[in-house]
Amino acid sequence: MAVDTSGSRWSDRAEAALRELRDVQGVSLQMEGDKVSEIHVETRSKRPAKQIVRDVQTILRTRFSRQIDHRVVSVAYTEAPAAPAAAALRETPPAPEAPATEGRAAAPARAPAVQPLAAAAAAPDDRVRFESANAYVSGPRVQVQVELRWKGLARVGSATGLTTRAAADDLVAAATVAAIQEFLEEDIGLGRASVADLRLGRHEVKIVAVPLVAHRMEKTLVGSCTVEQDAQQAVVLATLAALNRVLGGLRTREPIEYVLRPTSREEASGAKRE
């Protein structure tokens, strides 16, 4: 494949090229001078994030002769839009009217015994959804960021610690808990999550326990998830499994479209100063 050497700004052309990748809905390149600092990819693909990151690296290397570190690429998964409710309504035939007789009013039409499926599909989803998980390494320390989505709003939680394999799962769980805390009122607290590994036959399972403090009472919530391809994602899903069952009964904050927070570099520099 020929290298793109035209004179226009190469990052704009690179974004357009990356949008041509399979199942990619959106791409954003963040630059520092002529160097790529961050790449954000939105996709509806079911493929692992590692494969999508490799595709991004291949396009930049073959078309633009640019080498990037895989850690600067973050992948966000989105769901396909639901089918329009109007189509389901059209498939539901109207109830026949009873014929009127002389001297007698027509009987009112009976409502269908089964409600249209569109009514059930319109119900809001009360479960928190996993969007992405990223790790930013700076010397001996690593910062983990987890993005979640609930009722149309996205929130990001982060946790910083040492770059050890033993601490990796704990940092992912802590970042997930921090993101969920963004949805809850201040009088509801989530404690430090603990993660354990369990082997069930040929399957590796992540188990996460999260303390919940509400109304002066403490309760430990436990969730689990099998490790399919990504151990970090399994930790996030296990944490959500522990908390999703009770979130509907907790007090939540008023919806806010965005939250101002320091960038990953500002947080990383703060971690260094500590």
C-alpha positions in Angstrom: 0.0 0.0 0.0 1.4 3.4 -1.0 2.4 5.9 1.7 0.2 9.1 1.9 2.6 12.0 1.4 0.1 14.8 0.3 0.6 18.2 1.7 -2.6 18.6 3.8 -2.5 18.0 7.6 -1.7 14.3 7.9 -3.7 13.8 11.2 -7.0 14.8 9.4 -6.2 12.3 6.6 -5.3 9.7 9.2 -8.7 10.1 11.0 -10.5 9.7 7.7 -8.5 6.5 6.9 -9.2 5.0 10.4 -12.9 5.6 9.9 -12.8 3.2 7.0 -11.9 0.3 9.3 -14.5 -2.3 9.8 -17.3 -1.4 12.3 -15.6 1.9 13.3 -18.1 4.8 13.9 -15.8 7.5 15.0 -12.1 8.4 15.5 -10.4 11.3 17.2 -6.6 12.0 17.1 -5.0 14.1 19.8 -1.7 15.6 18.8 1.3 17.2 20.6 3.0 19.0 17.8 3.5 16.4 15.1 3.4 13.4 17.5 0.2 11.4 18.3 -0.6 11.6 22.0 -4.0 9.9 22.1 -6.3 8.1 19.7 -9.9 7.5 20.6 -11.9 4.9 18.6 -15.7 4.3 18.8 -16.9 1.0 17.5 -19.8 -1.4 17.4 -17.6 -4.4 16.7 -17.5 -7.5 19.0 -13.8 -8.0 18.3 -11.3 -7.6 21.2 -9.9 -4.2 21.6 -6.4 -5.5 21.0 -7.3 -6.5 17.4 -8.8 -3.0 16.7 -5.7 -1.4 18.1 -3.5 -3.5 15.8 -5.6 -2.4 12.8 -5.1 1.3 13.9 -1.3 0.7 14.1 -1.2 -1.0 10.7 -3.0 1.8 8.9 -0.8 4.5 10.4 2.4 2.5 9.7 1.5 1.5 6.1 -0.2 4.7 4.9 1.5 7.4 6.9 4.8 5.8 8.0 3.9 6.6 11.7 4.8 4.3 14.6 2.6 4.6 17.7 2.6 2.9 21.1 -0.5 0.7 21.5 -1.1 2.3 24.9 -2.2 5.7 23.4 -5.2 4.0 21.7 -8.5 3.7 23.6 -11.5 1.8 22.3 -15.1 2.5 23.3 -17.8 0.0 22.4 -21.3 1.2 21.6 -24.5 -0.7 20.9 -26.4 -0.7 17.7 -29.6 1.5 17.8 -32.8 -0.3 18.6 -35.4 -0.8 15.9 -38.0 2.0 15.7 -41.0 1.5 17.9 -43.4 2.6 15.1 -42.6 -0.6 13.1 -43.6 -2.8 16.0 -46.8 -0.8 16.4 -47.7 -1.2 12.7 -47.5 -5.0 13.1 -50.1 -5.0 15.9 -53.6 -5.2 14.2 -56.4 -3.0 15.7 -59.0 -4.7 17.9 -62.3 -5.2 15.9 -65.3 -3.2 17.0 -68.5 -4.9 18.1 -71.4 -4.2 15.6 -74.1 -1.9 17.0 -77.7 -3.2 17.2 -80.9 -1.2 16.9 -81.8 0.4 20.2 -78.6 -0.7 21.8 -75.3 1.2 22.0 -72.2 -0.4 20.4 -70.1 -2.3 22.9 -66.7 -0.7 23.5 -63.7 -2.3 21.8 -61.7 -4.5 24.1 -58.0 -3.7 24.6 -55.7 -6.4 23.3 -54.7 -9.0 25.9 -51.0 -8.7 25.1 -49.4 -5.3 24.9 -47.3 -4.4 21.9 -43.6 -5.4 22.2 -42.7 -1.7 21.5 -44.1 -0.7 25.0 -41.6 -3.1 26.7 -38.8 -2.0 24.5 -39.3 1.6 25.5 -38.6 0.9 29.1 -35.3 2.5 30.3 -32.3 0.3 30.9 -31.4 0.5 34.6 -28.1 -1.4 34.3 -24.7 0.3 34.1 -22.9 -0.6 31.0 -19.1 -1.0 30.4 -17.6 1.3 27.8 -13.8 1.1 28.0 -10.8 0.5 30.2 -7.4 2.0 29.7 -4.0 2.0 31.5 -1.4 4.8 31.3 2.0 3.8 32.5 4.5 6.5 33.8 7.6 5.0 35.2 6.9 2.7 38.2 3.3 3.9 38.4 0.2 3.2 36.3 -3.2 5.0 36.1 -6.2 3.0 35.2 -9.3 4.7 33.8 -12.7 3.0 33.4 -15.6 4.5 31.5 -19.2 3.5 32.3 -22.5 4.5 30.8 -25.9 4.7 32.7 -29.2 6.1 31.4 -27.4 7.8 28.5 -24.7 9.4 30.7 -21.0 8.5 30.6 -18.7 8.7 33.7 -15.0 8.0 34.1 -13.3 6.7 37.3 -9.6 6.4 37.8 -7.2 4.8 40.2 -3.4 5.1 40.4 -0.8 2.6 41.8 2.4 0.7 41.2 2.8 -1.2 37.9 2.8 -4.6 39.5 0.8 -7.6 38.2 -0.7 -8.2 41.7 -2.1 -4.7 41.9 -3.6 -4.6 38.3 -7.0 -6.2 39.2 -7.4 -4.1 42.3 -6.7 -0.8 40.3 -9.3 -1.8 37.7 -11.9 -2.6 40.4 -11.1 0.7 42.2 -11.5 2.7 39.0 -14.8 1.0 38.3 -16.1 1.8 41.8 -15.0 5.4 41.4 -16.9 5.7 38.1 -20.1 4.3 39.7 -19.7 6.6 42.7 -20.1 9.5 40.2 -23.7 8.4 39.7 -24.6 8.2 43.4 -25.5 10.8 46.0 -22.8 11.8 48.4 -24.4 10.1 51.4 -24.0 6.7 49.7 -20.5 5.4 49.9 -18.7 2.5 48.1 -15.6 1.1 49.9 -12.4 -0.3 48.6 -13.1 -3.3 46.3 -11.2 -6.6 46.7 -10.6 -9.0 43.9 -10.0 -12.8 44.0 -9.3 -15.4 41.3 -11.1 -18.7 41.2 -10.7 -21.7 38.9 -13.8 -23.6 37.9 -12.9 -26.5 35.7 -11.2 -25.0 32.6 -12.5 -21.5 33.4 -10.8 -18.6 35.3 -13.3 -16.5 37.3 -12.8 -13.0 38.7 -14.7 -12.4 42.0 -15.1 -8.8 43.3 -16.4 -7.8 46.7 -17.5 -4.1 47.2 -18.6 -2.7 50.6 -21.7 -0.4 50.4 -22.5 2.1 53.1 -26.0 3.6 53.0 -28.4 4.8 55.7 -25.8 4.1 58.4 -25.7 0.4 57.4 -22.9 -1.5 55.7 -23.3 -4.4 53.3 -20.8 -6.3 51.2 -21.9 -7.0 47.6 -20.2 -9.7 45.6 -20.1 -10.3 41.8 -18.3 -12.6 39.4 -17.4 -12.9 35.8 -15.5 -15.6 33.7 -12.4 -14.4 31.9 -13.0 -14.9 28.2 -10.3 -12.7 26.5 -9.6 -9.6 28.6 -8.9 -10.0 32.3 -9.4 -6.2 32.9 -12.9 -6.3 31.3 -13.8 -9.4 33.4 -12.9 -7.4 36.6 -15.1 -4.5 35.5 -18.0 -6.8 34.7 -17.7 -8.6 38.0 -17.8 -5.3 39.8 -20.9 -4.3 37.9 -22.5 -7.6 38.6 -22.1 -6.9 42.3 -23.6 -3.4 42.1 -26.1 -3.4 39.3 -28.6 -5.4 41.5 -28.9 -2.7 44.0 -28.3 0.6 42.1 -32.0 0.9 41.2 -32.9 1.3 44.9 -30.2 3.9 45.7 -30.4 7.7 45.6 -28.7 9.0 42.4 -27.5 12.5 41.5 -29.3 14.7 39.1 -28.2 14.1 35.5 -25.3 16.3 34.4 -24.2 16.2 30.8 -20.5 16.5 31.5 -18.1 16.6 34.4 -14.9 18.7 34.5 -11.9 16.7 35.6 -8.1 16.8 35.1 -6.6 15.2 32.0 -4.7 11.9 32.4 -1.4 13.7 32.2 -2.3 16.1 34.9 -3.4 13.2 37.2 -0.2 11.3 36.3 1.9 14.3 37.2 0.0 14.7 40.5 0.8 11.0 41.2 4.5 11.7 40.7 4.5 14.6 43.1 3.0 12.4 45.8 
